Amino acid sequence: MKTKFLVLAAVTLLSLNAFAMSLQDAKSQGLVGEQANGYLGIVVNNAQGNAVVEQVNTKRKAHYQKIAKSNGISANEVAKLAAEKAMKAATSGEYIQTSSGKWLKK
């Protein structure tokens, strides 16, 4: 009985992951884009895209703080540098946000 429960739990978890949208999927579908503040932004309000933004930004914030601490700079400075790199790395068709807040398709 315990084995059946564990197998069912594992299959359920794998099924949930199969429906999760990846960052690249969200970008290529135009749901999310790179902001000038170093974080991912919502271009089109969509539950899956919003979930990607929340997940990615949580990880980015932690990463920026870690880098900032080890280099003696602020997390905002790290985020700004990361934003410049992310915007340059955005591929054709992906969205980036201008300093005025307008979304542009690259």
C-alpha positions as CSV (number, residue, x, y, z in Angstrom):
1,M,0.0,0.0,0.0
2,K,2.8,2.4,0.9
3,T,4.6,1.7,-2.4
4,K,1.4,2.4,-4.4
5,F,1.0,5.7,-2.6
6,L,4.7,6.7,-3.3
7,V,4.3,5.8,-7.0
8,L,1.1,7.8,-7.2
9,A,2.7,10.8,-5.5
10,A,5.7,10.7,-7.8
11,V,3.5,10.4,-10.9
12,T,1.4,13.4,-9.7
13,L,4.5,15.5,-9.1
14,L,5.9,14.7,-12.5
15,S,2.6,15.5,-14.2
16,L,2.5,18.9,-12.5
17,N,6.0,19.7,-13.8
18,A,5.0,18.7,-17.3
19,F,2.4,21.5,-17.3
20,A,4.8,24.2,-15.9
21,M,5.9,26.8,-18.4
22,S,9.6,27.4,-18.8
23,L,11.2,30.8,-18.9
24,Q,12.1,30.4,-22.5
25,D,8.5,29.4,-23.4
26,A,7.2,32.5,-21.6
27,K,9.6,34.7,-23.4
28,S,9.0,33.2,-26.9
29,Q,5.3,33.5,-26.4
30,G,5.7,37.2,-25.5
31,L,4.2,36.8,-22.0
32,V,7.3,38.1,-20.1
33,G,10.3,40.3,-20.9
34,E,13.5,41.7,-19.4
35,Q,13.2,44.9,-17.4
36,A,15.8,47.6,-16.9
37,N,15.9,46.8,-13.1
38,G,17.3,43.4,-13.6
39,Y,14.1,41.5,-13.1
40,L,11.7,39.8,-15.3
41,G,8.4,41.7,-16.1
42,I,4.9,40.8,-17.1
43,V,4.2,41.8,-20.7
44,V,0.8,40.0,-21.0
45,N,-1.1,39.1,-17.8
46,N,-1.3,35.3,-17.9
47,A,-1.3,32.9,-14.9
48,Q,1.5,30.8,-16.3
49,G,3.6,33.8,-17.3
50,N,3.0,35.4,-13.9
51,A,4.1,32.2,-12.1
52,V,7.3,32.2,-14.2
53,V,8.0,35.8,-13.3
54,E,7.5,35.2,-9.6
55,Q,9.7,32.1,-9.6
56,V,12.5,33.6,-11.7
57,N,12.6,36.9,-9.8
58,T,12.8,35.2,-6.5
59,K,15.8,33.3,-7.7
60,R,17.4,36.4,-9.3
61,K,16.9,38.5,-6.1
62,A,18.7,35.8,-4.0
63,H,21.5,35.6,-6.6
64,Y,21.9,39.3,-6.8
65,Q,22.2,39.6,-3.0
66,K,24.8,36.8,-2.9
67,I,26.9,38.5,-5.6
68,A,26.5,41.9,-3.9
69,K,27.5,40.6,-0.5
70,S,30.6,38.9,-1.9
71,N,31.7,42.0,-3.8
72,G,30.8,44.7,-1.3
73,I,28.2,46.4,-3.6
74,S,24.5,46.8,-3.5
75,A,22.1,44.3,-4.9
76,N,20.6,47.1,-7.1
77,E,24.0,47.6,-8.7
78,V,24.3,43.9,-9.5
79,A,20.7,43.9,-10.8
80,K,21.5,46.9,-13.1
81,L,24.5,45.1,-14.6
82,A,22.5,41.9,-15.0
83,A,19.7,43.9,-16.8
84,E,22.2,45.2,-19.3
85,K,23.4,41.7,-20.1
86,A,19.9,40.2,-20.2
87,M,18.7,42.8,-22.6
88,K,21.7,42.3,-24.9
89,A,21.2,38.6,-24.7
90,A,17.5,38.8,-25.6
91,T,16.8,37.2,-28.9
92,S,14.8,38.6,-31.8
93,G,11.1,38.6,-31.0
94,E,11.6,38.8,-27.2
95,Y,10.4,41.8,-25.2
96,I,12.6,44.3,-23.3
97,Q,11.4,47.3,-21.3
98,T,12.6,50.8,-22.0
99,S,13.5,53.1,-19.1
100,S,10.1,54.8,-19.6
101,G,8.4,51.5,-18.9
102,K,7.3,50.8,-22.5
103,W,7.7,47.2,-23.8
104,L,9.6,46.8,-27.1
105,K,9.9,43.7,-29.2
106,K,13.6,43.2,-30.0
